[in-house]
Amino acid sequence: MGFARACSVALVGVEGVVVEVQADLEPGVAAFALVGLPDKSLVESRDRVRAAVVNSGGEWPQKKLTVGLSPASVPKSGSGFDLAVAVAILGAAERIDPREIADLVLIGELGLDGRVRPVRGILPAVLAAAEAGYRQVVVPEQTAGEASLVPGISVLGVRSLRQLIAVLTGEPVPEEAAPAEGRPDSILAGLMMPGAGAGTGLASGAGHGSGPELADVAGQAAARKALEVAATGGHHLLLHGPPGAGKTMLAERLPGILPTLTRRESLEVTAVHSVAGILPPGEPLVRTPPYCAPHHSATMQSLVGGGNGLPRPGAVSLAHRGVLFLDEAPEFSVRALDALRQPLESGHVVVARSAAVVRLPARFLMVLAANPCPCGRHTLTGAGCECPPSAVRRYQARLSGPLLDRVDLRVEVEPVRRSDLMGQGDAGESTAAVADRVREGRERATARLIGTPWTTNSEVPGHELRTRWTVAPGALAVAERDMERGLLTARGLDRVLRVAWTVADLAGRDRPGAPDVGLALQLRTGVDRGALAASGGRAG
């Protein structure tokens, strides 16, 4: 009778649970049983592991073999357990010393020839192992860089089961031939989920040195200022105007003026993208804010997460710490749009399915773009809009009041003037110039919020803004009057305060005054109060 155990990690959303893989050999008719709530792909590991062990020069034990995955109550899916199962079996058969693998975490899929293939979710899996106290992990060689992002962990990258057996037994490590240069490497296919990023319009790193230039946008001083405020404070933005005015161009340039991600934020984003299967090979760490623009036909599950079995990250999670752009927002289903209300407030989304309840990160900056009516010409003088008033009301009502109440900035994007389009007007500032001001504003907010769990003004609760960080005396008089008239809700007043603090940070003031609150009110309500002109009208 032989017994050995190794460890692997089961992923539930973007969180990992360390699983003990136990192998037991007993006298009897040769059989292989796998227990512990495995899914279909994990049950199939029996054939993969048997072929891999034999083709790696090992001898398959001709006894009754039972492999248990503990804790048995946690659902386990995927092929990432293959390596741990194979090593546990070899330990039970005394081909490997069981003491060498008892505290070893192994993650990877096995090919029939014994090659170790990469799997998705390496970073969150290694993070879970580190939090559980493990210090040694074995991963496929192609994902060793991703695993090495976790501090305090010793990472061993292997190409084949033969190499791992040699390392664990102290034998000479055999050389494995690398794929010929110029030939496609089929092993990397395990890192990518087919079509995972196609339906979300995902792009990473847009704007930082290689993305679209903000100076290319003609005119739109008010919208450019709103874009700068949104990037500095992390405020949600609604761009409302006729087709062709530049709403999409502005949204595509927003990631370029956002600050680069901190180390902690990079790890959060990389973990989500790794689980979703959209992490580019050779780029283990996402350093720039992602940009996600799903099509308006996207379902609620594709936006907030879900799917069959264990829920998978949706667009709100793929845009974590970045920008979620919903172009033609009224064309999205009302059910899908209203599902965004909870993550907009909490910064995460909880998806409940029969298999599991998953908590996914969703701290994103949302940008909505909308036309005024189905034909788009309702606000244009003499443009010949033929939409009846009832159709215009129905179209605009598709963006519900509770959803719009969570949007801090609402800007009317005017049609581009001929002088601006032909280069005869004032030239807009470059992405680099605006990004520098955004970075300075973020630094002021970070210095003020040090020692708190918040990093941007949009995250600060309204109670803290009213009691801990107060505005100048009398600065809120106009906002309070609007609230008494029913023009602002309690949540709306809190959001005006957050935007006012961001405007003050951009201007270098210690606290907001009446002009800052006035500009915040104008950006919040969309009603021209002359605040933009009073602030200098700088087209950020």
C-alpha positions in Angstrom: 0.0 0.0 0.0 1.4 3.4 -0.9 0.2 7.0 -0.2 1.4 10.4 -1.3 0.0 13.9 -1.5 0.8 17.1 -3.4 -1.0 20.4 -3.8 -2.7 22.3 -6.5 -5.1 25.3 -6.7 -8.8 25.4 -7.6 -10.0 28.8 -9.0 -13.4 30.2 -8.1 -13.7 33.4 -10.0 -10.4 35.2 -9.5 -9.9 33.7 -6.0 -8.0 30.5 -5.4 -8.4 27.6 -2.9 -5.5 25.3 -2.3 -6.5 21.7 -3.0 -4.6 18.7 -1.6 -4.2 16.0 -4.2 -4.0 12.6 -2.5 -3.0 9.4 -4.2 -3.6 6.0 -2.7 -2.4 2.6 -4.0 -4.0 -0.7 -2.8 -3.7 -4.3 -3.9 -6.5 -5.3 -6.2 -7.7 -5.1 -9.8 -6.0 -2.3 -11.6 -8.4 0.7 -11.7 -8.2 4.5 -11.5 -10.8 6.4 -9.5 -10.9 10.3 -9.3 -13.0 11.7 -6.5 -13.6 15.2 -5.0 -16.2 17.0 -7.2 -14.2 17.1 -10.5 -15.7 18.4 -13.7 -15.6 16.7 -17.1 -12.2 18.1 -18.1 -10.7 17.0 -14.8 -12.2 13.5 -15.0 -10.5 13.2 -18.4 -7.2 13.8 -16.7 -7.1 10.0 -15.9 -6.2 9.2 -19.5 -3.9 12.2 -20.0 -1.9 11.4 -16.8 -1.6 7.7 -17.6 -0.3 8.4 -21.1 2.1 11.2 -19.9 3.6 9.0 -17.2 4.2 6.1 -19.5 5.6 8.3 -22.3 7.9 10.0 -19.8 9.6 6.6 -19.0 7.6 5.9 -15.9 5.9 2.7 -15.0 2.2 2.8 -14.4 1.2 1.1 -11.2 -1.0 -2.0 -11.8 -3.0 -1.7 -8.6 -6.2 -0.1 -7.4 -5.5 3.6 -7.6 -7.7 6.3 -5.9 -7.0 10.0 -6.3 -8.8 12.3 -4.0 -9.1 16.1 -4.3 -9.6 17.7 -0.9 -11.6 19.7 0.2 -14.2 17.6 -1.6 -16.9 20.3 -1.2 -15.1 22.8 -3.5 -16.0 22.5 -7.2 -12.9 21.8 -9.3 -12.5 22.4 -13.0 -10.0 22.6 -15.7 -6.9 20.7 -16.6 -4.5 22.5 -14.3 -4.6 19.6 -11.8 -2.8 17.1 -14.2 0.7 17.8 -13.0 -0.2 17.5 -9.3 -2.2 14.2 -10.0 0.8 12.7 -11.9 3.3 13.6 -9.2 1.1 12.3 -6.4 0.7 9.0 -8.2 4.5 8.7 -8.8 5.0 9.5 -5.1 2.5 6.7 -4.0 4.4 4.4 -6.4 7.7 5.4 -4.7 9.2 6.7 -7.9 9.4 10.0 -6.1 10.0 10.5 -2.4 6.6 11.5 -1.0 8.3 13.9 1.5 9.7 16.0 -1.4 6.2 16.8 -2.8 4.1 17.1 0.4 4.3 20.9 0.5 4.8 21.5 -3.2 2.1 23.3 -5.3 1.9 22.1 -8.9 -0.1 23.7 -11.6 -0.2 22.6 -15.3 -1.8 20.5 -17.9 -0.1 17.4 -19.3 0.0 16.4 -22.9 0.0 12.7 -23.9 3.7 12.9 -24.6 4.5 14.3 -21.2 4.9 17.9 -22.1 3.6 20.4 -19.5 1.2 22.8 -21.1 0.3 26.2 -19.7 -3.2 27.0 -18.3 -5.1 30.1 -17.5 -5.2 31.7 -14.0 -1.6 31.1 -13.0 -1.2 34.4 -11.1 -4.3 34.2 -8.9 -3.5 30.5 -8.3 0.0 31.4 -7.1 -1.3 34.3 -5.0 -3.7 31.9 -3.3 -0.8 29.5 -2.6 1.3 32.3 -1.1 -1.5 33.4 1.1 -2.0 29.9 2.4 1.7 29.8 3.4 3.2 27.7 0.6 6.6 28.8 -0.7 7.4 26.5 -3.6 5.4 26.2 -6.9 5.9 24.3 -10.1 4.3 25.8 -13.2 4.8 25.4 -17.0 7.9 27.1 -18.3 5.8 29.6 -20.4 4.0 31.0 -17.4 7.0 31.1 -15.0 7.3 34.9 -15.5 3.6 35.3 -14.5 4.1 33.2 -11.4 7.3 35.1 -10.4 5.2 38.3 -10.0 4.2 37.0 -6.6 6.8 37.9 -3.9 8.2 35.4 -1.5 7.5 32.4 -3.8 10.2 30.1 -5.3 9.0 29.3 -8.9 10.2 26.3 -10.9 9.2 26.3 -14.6 9.3 23.0 -16.4 8.8 21.9 -20.0 8.0 18.2 -19.3 7.1 15.7 -16.7 10.5 14.1 -17.4 12.3 17.2 -16.3 10.2 17.5 -13.1 10.9 13.9 -12.1 14.6 14.4 -12.6 14.6 17.6 -10.4 12.6 15.8 -7.6 14.8 12.7 -7.7 18.2 14.4 -8.1 18.8 12.9 -11.5 20.4 14.7 -14.5 17.7 17.0 -16.0 17.1 16.0 -19.6 17.0 18.7 -22.3 13.7 19.3 -24.0 13.9 20.6 -27.6 12.4 24.1 -27.9 10.1 24.8 -30.9 11.9 25.8 -34.1 12.1 29.5 -34.5 9.4 30.9 -36.8 7.1 27.9 -36.2 3.9 28.3 -34.2 4.0 27.0 -30.7 0.8 25.0 -30.1 1.5 24.8 -26.4 0.6 28.5 -26.0 -3.0 27.8 -27.0 -3.8 26.9 -23.5 -3.3 30.5 -22.3 -5.9 32.0 -24.6 -9.7 31.4 -24.4 -11.1 31.4 -27.9 -13.0 34.7 -28.5 -12.6 35.7 -24.8 -11.7 39.3 -25.6 -13.5 39.6 -29.0 -17.0 40.2 -27.6 -15.8 42.8 -25.1 -13.8 45.0 -27.4 -10.9 44.8 -25.0 -7.7 46.6 -25.5 -4.8 47.1 -23.0 -2.4 49.9 -22.8 -4.2 52.2 -25.2 -2.9 55.7 -25.2 0.4 55.3 -23.3 2.8 56.3 -26.0 1.1 54.4 -28.8 -2.6 55.1 -28.5 -4.8 57.8 -30.2 -3.8 61.4 -29.6 -6.2 63.8 -27.7 -5.0 66.7 -29.8 -6.7 65.1 -32.9 -10.1 65.9 -31.4 -11.4 69.1 -33.0 -13.1 71.6 -30.7 -15.2 70.2 -27.8 -13.6 72.3 -25.0 -16.3 71.3 -22.5 -16.1 67.6 -23.2 -12.3 67.7 -23.0 -12.5 69.4 -19.6 -15.0 66.7 -18.5 -12.6 64.0 -19.7 -9.8 65.5 -17.6 -11.9 65.7 -14.5 -13.1 62.1 -15.0 -9.6 60.8 -15.4 -8.4 62.7 -12.3 -11.1 61.7 -9.9 -12.3 58.4 -11.4 -15.8 59.8 -12.2 -18.3 58.2 -14.5 -19.1 60.2 -17.7 -22.1 60.6 -20.1 -21.4 62.1 -23.5 -24.7 63.2 -25.1 -24.9 64.6 -28.6 -25.5 64.0 -32.3 -23.6 61.4 -34.4 -20.2 62.5 -35.7 -19.5 65.0 -32.9 -16.6 63.0 -31.5 -18.0 61.1 -28.6 -16.2 57.8 -29.5 -13.0 59.6 -30.3 -13.0 61.2 -26.8 -13.7 57.9 -25.0 -10.9 56.1 -26.9 -8.5 58.8 -25.7 -9.4 58.5 -22.1 -7.1 55.6 -21.2 -4.1 57.6 -22.5 -4.5 60.3 -19.9 -5.1 57.9 -17.0 -2.1 57.3 -14.7 -0.2 54.1 -15.1 -1.3 51.3 -12.7 0.4 50.8 -9.4 2.0 47.5 -8.6 -1.1 46.3 -6.6 -3.5 47.5 -9.3 -1.4 45.7 -12.0 -1.6 42.5 -10.1 -5.4 42.8 -9.7 -5.9 43.5 -13.4 -3.4 40.8 -14.5 -5.2 38.2 -12.3 -8.6 38.9 -13.9 -7.1 38.8 -17.5 -5.3 35.6 -16.7 -8.4 33.9 -15.6 -10.3 35.2 -18.6 -7.7 33.9 -21.0 -6.9 37.2 -22.6 -3.4 37.8 -21.1 -1.0 38.2 -24.1 1.8 35.6 -24.1 5.1 37.1 -23.1 3.5 40.0 -21.2 2.9 38.6 -17.7 2.0 42.0 -16.1 -0.6 44.5 -17.3 0.8 47.9 -16.5 -1.6 50.3 -18.2 -5.4 50.7 -17.7 -7.5 48.4 -19.8 -10.1 49.7 -22.2 -13.2 47.6 -22.8 -15.9 48.6 -25.3 -18.6 45.8 -25.7 -21.0 45.9 -28.5 -24.5 47.1 -27.7 -25.9 43.6 -28.4 -24.0 42.3 -25.3 -26.1 40.3 -22.8 -26.2 41.0 -19.1 -24.0 37.9 -18.5 -21.3 39.2 -20.8 -21.3 42.5 -19.0 -21.4 41.6 -15.4 -20.1 38.0 -15.6 -21.7 34.6 -15.6 -22.0 31.6 -18.0 -22.6 27.9 -17.5 -21.1 26.3 -14.5 -18.6 28.5 -12.6 -19.2 32.2 -13.5 -16.5 33.8 -15.6 -15.5 37.5 -15.6 -17.6 39.9 -17.7 -16.8 43.2 -19.3 -17.1 45.1 -16.0 -14.3 42.9 -14.5 -12.2 43.0 -17.7 -12.3 46.8 -17.4 -11.2 46.7 -13.7 -9.0 49.7 -13.0 -9.6 50.9 -16.5 -12.3 52.3 -18.8 -15.7 50.6 -19.7 -17.1 52.4 -22.8 -20.7 51.8 -23.7 -21.2 53.3 -27.1 -24.8 53.8 -28.3 -25.8 53.2 -24.6 -29.6 53.4 -25.2 -29.3 50.5 -27.6 -28.2 48.2 -24.8 -30.9 46.1 -23.2 -32.4 47.9 -20.2 -31.8 44.7 -18.1 -28.1 44.8 -19.0 -27.7 48.5 -18.2 -29.5 48.3 -14.8 -27.3 45.4 -13.9 -24.4 47.9 -13.8 -25.9 49.8 -10.9 -24.5 47.6 -8.1 -20.9 47.4 -9.4 -20.9 51.1 -10.0 -21.4 51.7 -6.3 -19.5 48.8 -4.7 -16.6 48.3 -7.0 -17.2 44.6 -7.3 -19.9 42.3 -8.6 -21.3 39.1 -6.9 -22.5 36.5 -9.4 -24.6 33.6 -7.9 -24.9 30.3 -9.7 -25.9 26.8 -8.7 -22.2 25.8 -8.8 -20.8 28.7 -6.8 -21.1 32.3 -5.7 -18.3 34.3 -7.1 -17.1 37.8 -6.2 -15.3 39.6 -9.1 -13.5 43.0 -9.0 -15.2 45.7 -11.0 -13.7 49.1 -10.1 -13.9 50.8 -13.5 -14.5 54.2 -15.0 -17.7 54.1 -17.1 -18.2 56.3 -20.2 -21.7 56.3 -21.8 -22.2 57.7 -25.3 -25.8 58.4 -26.4 -27.6 60.1 -29.3 -30.5 62.4 -28.5 -33.0 60.4 -30.5 -33.1 57.3 -32.8 -32.1 59.3 -35.8 -29.6 61.4 -33.9 -30.7 64.8 -35.2 -33.1 65.9 -32.5 -30.8 68.7 -31.1 -29.7 70.0 -34.5 -31.4 73.1 -35.8 -32.9 72.6 -39.2 -31.6 69.0 -39.5 -35.0 67.5 -40.2 -35.5 65.1 -37.2 -38.6 63.1 -38.0 -38.8 61.2 -34.6 -42.1 61.8 -32.9 -41.9 63.1 -29.3 -43.0 59.8 -27.9 -40.2 58.0 -29.7 -37.6 60.5 -28.4 -39.0 60.1 -24.8 -38.8 56.3 -25.1 -35.3 56.4 -26.5 -34.0 58.7 -23.7 -35.8 56.7 -21.0 -33.8 53.6 -21.8 -31.1 55.1 -19.6 -32.9 54.8 -16.3 -32.9 57.5 -13.6 -31.1 55.3 -11.0 -28.3 54.6 -13.5 -27.9 58.2 -14.5 -27.9 59.2 -10.8 -24.6 57.3 -10.5 -23.0 59.2 -13.4 -21.0 62.2 -12.0 -20.5 64.1 -15.3 -23.0 64.7 -18.1 -21.7 66.7 -21.0 -23.5 67.8 -24.2 -21.2 67.2 -27.1 -21.9 70.0 -29.7 -21.5 69.5 -33.4 -18.0 70.3 -34.6 -17.7 73.8 -36.1 -16.1 74.2 -39.5 -13.4 76.5 -38.1 -12.4 73.8 -35.6 -12.4 71.0 -38.2 -10.3 72.9 -40.6 -7.8 73.8 -38.0 -8.7 77.5 -37.8 -9.8 77.4 -34.1 -7.8 76.9 -30.9 -5.7 73.7 -31.1 -6.4 71.3 -28.3 -3.8 70.1 -25.9 -1.9 66.9 -26.4 -2.4 63.7 -24.4 0.9 64.1 -22.6 0.1 67.6 -21.4 -3.3 66.6 -20.0 -1.9 63.4 -18.5 0.6 65.4 -16.6 -2.1 67.5 -15.0 -4.2 64.4 -14.3 -1.2 62.8 -12.5 -0.6 65.9 -10.4 -4.3 66.0 -9.4 -4.2 62.3 -8.5 -1.1 62.9 -6.4 -2.8 65.7 -4.4 -5.8 63.4 -3.8 -3.6 60.5 -2.8 -1.7 62.7 -0.3 -5.0 63.8 1.3 -6.4 60.3 1.4 -3.3 58.6 2.8 -4.1 56.3 5.7 -7.6 55.6 4.3 -8.9 52.8 2.1 -9.6 55.2 -0.8 -7.3 56.4 -3.5 -9.5 58.6 -5.7 -12.2 61.2 -4.9 -14.9 59.1 -6.5 -14.4 56.4 -3.9 -14.8 58.6 -0.8 -18.1 58.2 1.0 -20.3 61.3 1.2 -20.4 61.3 5.0 -16.6 61.7 5.0 -16.7 64.6 2.6 -19.3 66.4 4.7 -17.6 65.9 8.0 -13.9 65.1 7.6 -13.0 67.2 4.5 -15.2 70.2 4.4 -15.5 72.8 1.6 -15.1 76.5 1.9 -17.8 78.4 3.9 -20.8 79.1 1.7 -19.5 77.1 -1.3 -22.4 74.6 -1.2 -25.2 77.3 -1.2 -26.2 76.8 -4.8 -26.0 73.0 -4.5 -28.1 72.9 -1.4 -30.7 75.2 -3.1 -30.9 72.7 -6.0 -31.4 69.9 -3.6 -34.3 71.7 -1.9 -35.9 72.2 -5.3 -35.6 68.5 -6.1 -33.0 69.0 -8.8 -30.4 67.0 -6.8 -30.8 63.8 -4.8 -28.8 63.1 -1.7 -26.5 60.8 -3.8 -26.3 63.6 -6.3 -25.1 66.1 -3.7 -22.4 63.7 -2.6 -21.3 63.2 -6.2 -21.1 67.0 -6.7 -18.9 67.2 -3.6 -16.6 64.5 -5.1 -16.3 66.3 -8.4 -15.7 69.6 -6.7 -12.8 68.1 -4.8 -11.4 66.8 -8.1 -11.7 70.3 -9.7 -9.9 71.8 -6.7 -7.1 69.2 -7.0 -6.7 70.1 -10.7 -6.5 73.7 -9.8 -4.1 73.1 -6.9 -6.4 74.4 -4.2 -6.5 73.0 -0.7 -10.3 72.8 -0.7 -13.1 73.5 -3.0 -14.7 77.0 -3.2 -17.8 78.3 -4.8 -16.4 78.2 -8.4 -15.3 74.6 -8.0 -18.8 73.6 -6.7 -20.3 75.6 -9.6 -18.3 73.7 -12.2 -19.1 70.4 -10.5 -22.8 71.3 -10.7 -22.6 72.3 -14.3 -20.8 69.0 -15.2 -23.3 67.0 -13.1 -26.6 68.5 -14.3 -25.5 69.5 -17.9 -27.0 73.0 -17.3 -24.7 75.8 -18.4 -24.0 78.0 -15.4 -21.0 79.8 -16.9 -18.6 77.9 -14.6 -16.5 76.5 -17.4 -15.8 80.0 -18.8 -15.1 81.2 -15.2 -12.5 78.4 -14.8 -10.6 79.6 -17.8 -12.3 77.3 -20.3 -9.1 75.3 -20.6 -9.7 72.5 -23.0 -8.1 69.6 -21.2 
